[in-house]
């Protein structure tokens, strides 16, 4: 074990975890997270420099530094600009720190984790996104466990991915979804097991952990906003869809039924999809189901493929949306984008060809 504690950068963006009650409800308070953590024995080793995590059964002490965003927000107010700023901040600090913890609100956490996974090409160190359902300011909370677990993972394990830690489970960031607005087990990964579980023992699934995608870190920012998510529903009309898919739109995520099905009896709807695809709009088919994938097993799904809609396999809508935004942020022809959508670039989908996963330093 090294005599110098590993350093972890904590990037605090806001969210429930660092909120206190105000006149209109809970709001994030500047400076509060660092002040509170520095005063708690769980997060501060007496006699050590401030913000030094005590040694644990996973390893020695960890020193962490908190970097607050200039604009602390409820995650409902997170935007593409915030994602890009986070990615650049991680790149700036990448050589100095052993790992990163992004403290974030839960409502859009899966979108941010997905976006960061695509923008941070060649990530060499763990970026652990976490938050809580109950503020740290309350006596009974889930914030302590989530923060502590995220810090331990970021400081002690070589997992070169953007991951999401919540309620003792470590999920691949671009495979995660918020599935519960009230319970503490708020996030799940329907199509990929957790990369780790922290119980009596720490179980890391090294066979699932991916190696870096490039030899050095490079930020490829998301700049394109002409992408929309469209959830199909019984009775959706062709004029609705036609209006959504009009210029200047460049891409759309269709959230369809079951294994990727849509109302193929609405031939005018299929015509509108084909016309949009022919204009260069990239259309991606994802399922509304939390588990399972888009497959060409039904005629209702095959009709979408024939209309130019690309199957999104088992990508979450959050991953598909941010991936398509990211792909369209660089000069690519629509056909190239369509081809890349179906490929696993950051472990965000299971390729239909059934490619065997590689172990990371098995």
C-alpha positions in Angstrom: 0.0 0.0 0.0 1.3 3.4 -0.9 2.3 5.8 1.9 0.6 8.6 0.0 -3.2 8.3 0.2 -4.9 8.2 -3.2 -6.6 11.4 -4.2 -10.2 11.6 -5.3 -11.9 14.6 -6.9 -15.5 15.1 -5.8 -17.4 17.2 -8.4 -20.5 18.6 -6.6 -23.2 19.7 -9.1 -26.1 19.9 -6.7 -29.0 17.6 -6.2 -30.9 16.3 -3.1 -27.8 15.1 -1.4 -26.5 18.6 -0.6 -29.8 20.3 -0.1 -31.3 22.0 2.9 -34.9 23.1 3.4 -35.7 26.6 2.2 -38.9 28.7 2.0 -40.1 26.8 -1.2 -38.7 23.4 -0.4 -35.3 21.7 -0.5 -32.6 23.6 -2.5 -28.8 23.0 -2.9 -26.7 25.2 -0.6 -23.1 26.3 -1.6 -20.4 25.1 0.7 -22.7 22.8 2.7 -21.6 19.5 1.4 -17.9 20.0 2.2 -18.7 21.6 5.6 -20.9 18.7 6.6 -18.6 15.9 5.3 -15.6 17.6 7.1 -17.5 17.5 10.4 -18.4 13.8 10.2 -16.1 11.1 11.6 -17.2 8.8 8.7 -15.6 11.2 6.2 -12.8 12.7 8.1 -9.8 11.0 9.9 -8.9 12.9 13.1 -5.4 14.3 13.0 -5.1 13.9 9.2 -5.5 16.7 6.7 -9.0 17.9 6.2 -11.2 15.7 4.0 -9.2 12.5 4.5 -11.3 9.3 4.6 -10.4 6.9 7.4 -8.8 3.6 6.3 -11.3 0.7 5.6 -11.2 -3.0 5.0 -10.7 -2.0 1.3 -7.5 -0.1 1.8 -5.8 2.8 3.4 -6.9 6.4 3.8 -8.2 8.4 0.8 -7.8 12.2 0.5 -10.5 13.9 -1.4 -11.1 17.4 -2.6 -14.5 18.9 -3.3 -15.0 21.1 -6.4 -18.3 22.8 -6.5 -20.0 23.8 -9.7 -20.5 27.5 -10.1 -24.2 26.8 -10.5 -25.6 24.2 -8.1 -28.8 22.8 -9.4 -31.6 20.4 -9.0 -30.8 17.8 -11.6 -34.0 18.7 -13.4 -32.2 21.8 -14.5 -29.1 20.0 -15.9 -28.3 20.7 -19.6 -25.9 19.7 -22.2 -23.7 22.7 -21.2 -23.4 21.2 -17.7 -22.5 17.8 -19.1 -19.7 19.3 -21.3 -18.4 21.4 -18.4 -18.2 18.2 -16.2 -16.3 16.3 -18.9 -13.8 19.1 -19.4 -13.3 19.4 -15.6 -12.6 15.6 -15.3 -10.1 15.9 -18.2 -8.3 18.8 -16.5 -7.9 16.8 -13.3 -7.4 13.4 -14.8 -3.7 13.1 -14.2 -3.7 14.5 -10.7 -6.5 12.3 -9.2 -6.9 8.5 -8.9 -10.6 8.7 -9.4 -13.6 11.0 -9.5 -17.0 11.2 -7.8 -19.7 13.2 -9.4 -22.3 14.2 -6.9 -25.6 14.7 -8.7 -29.3 14.8 -8.4 -31.1 11.6 -9.1 -33.8 12.7 -11.6 -31.4 13.0 -14.5 -28.5 11.1 -13.2 -28.8 8.3 -15.8 -28.7 10.9 -18.6 -25.5 12.5 -17.2 -23.8 9.2 -16.6 -24.6 8.1 -20.2 -23.5 11.4 -21.7 -20.2 11.4 -19.8 -19.5 7.8 -20.9 -19.5 8.9 -24.6 -17.8 12.2 -24.2 -14.8 10.8 -22.2 -13.0 8.8 -24.8 -10.0 6.9 -23.5 -11.0 7.3 -19.8 -8.3 5.6 -17.7 -9.9 6.1 -14.2 -13.2 5.5 -12.4 -15.8 8.3 -12.7 -18.5 7.4 -10.1 -21.8 9.2 -10.3 -23.8 9.2 -7.1 -26.4 11.1 -5.1 -29.2 10.3 -2.7 -33.0 10.2 -2.2 -32.7 11.8 1.2 -30.5 14.9 1.9 -27.4 14.6 4.0 -28.8 17.3 6.2 -31.4 14.9 7.6 -30.6 12.5 10.4 -31.9 9.5 8.6 -30.6 9.4 5.0 -29.1 7.3 2.3 -26.5 9.9 1.5 -23.8 8.7 3.8 -23.7 5.1 2.4 -23.8 6.3 -1.2 -21.1 8.9 -0.7 -18.8 6.5 1.2 -19.2 3.7 -1.3 -18.6 6.0 -4.2 -15.4 7.4 -2.6 -14.1 3.9 -1.8 -14.6 2.7 -5.3 -13.1 5.8 -6.9 -10.0 5.6 -4.6 -9.3 1.9 -4.4 -10.4 0.2 -7.7 -9.1 0.5 -11.2 -12.4 0.6 -13.1 -11.9 2.9 -16.2 -15.6 3.6 -16.8 -18.3 6.0 -16.0 -20.3 4.1 -13.4 -23.3 4.9 -11.1 -23.2 3.9 -7.5 -26.4 3.7 -5.5 -27.8 1.6 -2.7 -24.7 -0.7 -2.5 -24.7 -1.5 -6.2 -22.3 -0.3 -8.9 -23.9 0.0 -12.3 -22.5 0.8 -15.7 -23.6 4.4 -16.2 -25.0 4.1 -19.6 -27.0 1.0 -18.6 -28.7 2.6 -15.6 -32.2 4.0 -15.2 -34.0 5.6 -12.3 -36.9 3.2 -11.6 -38.2 4.4 -8.2 -39.1 8.0 -7.2 -39.5 7.1 -3.5 -37.5 4.0 -2.6 -33.8 3.9 -1.8 -33.1 1.3 -4.4 -33.8 3.9 -7.0 -31.6 2.7 -9.9 -31.4 -0.5 -11.8 -29.7 -1.9 -14.9 -32.3 -4.1 -16.6 -30.0 -5.6 -19.2 -26.6 -5.9 -17.5 -25.8 -7.2 -14.0 -24.2 -4.8 -11.5 -20.4 -4.4 -12.0 -20.1 -4.6 -8.2 -22.1 -5.1 -5.1 -20.9 -3.8 -1.7 -22.2 -6.0 1.1 -20.3 -8.0 3.7 -17.8 -8.5 0.9 -17.0 -6.4 -2.2 -17.8 -8.4 -5.3 -16.3 -6.9 -8.5 -17.4 -8.4 -11.8 -14.1 -7.9 -13.5 -15.4 -10.0 -16.5 -17.8 -7.1 -17.1 -15.5 -4.2 -16.6 -14.3 -2.7 -19.9 -10.8 -1.6 -20.8 -10.1 2.0 -21.8 -11.3 2.8 -25.4 -8.1 4.7 -26.3 -4.6 5.1 -24.9 -5.2 8.6 -23.6 -8.2 10.6 -22.4 -9.9 13.0 -24.9 -13.1 14.9 -24.5 -15.4 14.7 -27.5 -18.2 17.1 -26.5 -21.9 16.8 -27.2 -22.9 19.9 -29.3 -25.9 18.8 -31.3 -29.4 19.4 -29.8 -31.5 18.6 -32.8 -32.4 15.2 -31.3 -35.7 14.2 -29.8 -37.2 11.3 -27.8 -40.7 10.2 -29.0 -42.7 7.7 -26.9 -45.3 5.8 -28.9 -48.7 5.3 -27.4 -52.0 3.8 -28.6 -53.8 6.3 -30.7 -50.7 8.4 -31.7 -51.5 10.2 -34.9 -49.5 10.6 -38.0 -49.7 14.5 -38.0 -48.2 14.5 -34.5 -45.2 12.4 -35.6 -44.8 14.4 -38.8 -44.6 17.6 -36.9 -42.0 16.3 -34.5 -39.8 14.9 -37.2 -39.8 18.1 -39.3 -36.7 20.2 -39.9 -34.3 21.1 -38.3 -34.5 17.7 -36.6 -31.5 15.4 -37.2 -32.3 12.4 -35.0 -35.1 10.8 -33.0 -35.3 8.0 -30.4 -38.5 6.1 -30.9 -39.6 4.4 -27.7 -41.7 1.5 -29.0 -43.7 -1.4 -27.6 -42.3 -4.7 -26.4 -39.5 -6.0 -28.7 -39.5 -2.9 -30.8 -43.0 -2.9 -32.2 -45.2 -0.1 -33.6 -48.6 0.2 -35.3 -47.7 -1.2 -38.7 -51.4 -0.9 -39.7 -50.9 2.9 -39.9 -49.2 2.9 -43.3 -49.3 6.7 -43.3 -47.2 6.7 -40.2 -44.6 4.4 -41.7 -44.6 6.6 -44.8 -43.7 9.7 -42.6 -40.9 7.7 -40.9 -39.5 6.6 -44.3 -39.6 10.2 -45.6 -37.8 11.5 -42.5 -35.1 8.8 -42.9 -34.7 9.6 -46.6 -34.1 13.2 -45.6 -31.2 12.1 -43.4 -33.0 12.0 -40.0 -31.5 9.1 -38.0 -34.3 7.2 -36.3 -33.5 4.7 -33.5 -35.8 2.0 -32.2 -35.7 1.4 -28.4 -38.1 -0.5 -26.2 -40.3 1.0 -23.5 -39.6 -2.1 -21.4 -37.0 -1.9 -18.7 -35.6 -5.3 -19.7 -35.2 -7.0 -23.1 -34.2 -5.7 -26.5 -35.4 -4.7 -29.9 -35.6 -7.7 -32.2 -37.1 -8.3 -35.6 -39.3 -11.1 -34.4 -42.7 -9.4 -35.2 -44.0 -8.0 -38.4 -44.9 -4.8 -36.5 -41.2 -4.4 -35.7 -39.9 -5.4 -39.1 -42.1 -2.7 -40.6 -40.1 0.0 -38.7 -36.8 -1.4 -40.0 -38.2 -1.3 -43.6 -39.1 2.3 -43.0 -35.4 3.1 -42.2 -35.6 2.9 -38.4 -32.3 1.5 -36.9 -32.7 -1.1 -34.1 -31.2 0.1 -30.8 -30.8 -3.4 -29.3 -31.1 -3.1 -25.5 -30.0 0.5 -25.1 -31.9 2.5 -22.5 -33.7 5.5 -23.9 -31.3 7.7 -21.9 -28.2 6.1 -23.5 -29.7 6.1 -26.9 -30.6 9.8 -26.7 -27.2 10.9 -25.5 -25.3 8.6 -27.9 -27.2 9.9 -30.9 -26.6 13.5 -29.8 -22.9 12.7 -29.4 -22.6 10.9 -32.8 -24.3 13.9 -34.5 -22.0 16.4 -32.9 -19.2 15.5 -35.3 -19.3 15.7 -39.1 -20.7 12.3 -40.1 -23.0 11.1 -42.8 -26.4 9.7 -41.7 -25.4 6.2 -42.9 -22.2 6.2 -40.7 -24.2 7.4 -37.7 -26.8 4.6 -38.3 -24.0 2.0 -38.4 -22.4 3.4 -35.2 -25.7 3.4 -33.4 -25.8 -0.5 -33.6 -22.3 -0.9 -32.3 -21.3 -1.1 -28.7 -18.9 1.9 -28.2 -19.0 2.1 -24.4 -20.7 -1.1 -23.4 -24.1 0.6 -23.8 -25.7 -2.3 -25.8 -25.5 -5.9 -26.5 -24.5 -6.3 -30.1 -27.0 -8.5 -32.0 -24.1 -10.5 -33.4 -23.5 -12.0 -30.0 -19.9 -10.7 -29.6 -18.2 -12.3 -26.5 -17.2 -9.9 -23.8 -13.5 -9.5 -23.0 -12.2 -9.4 -19.5 -10.3 -6.3 -18.3 -7.0 -7.6 -16.9 -8.4 -11.0 -16.1 
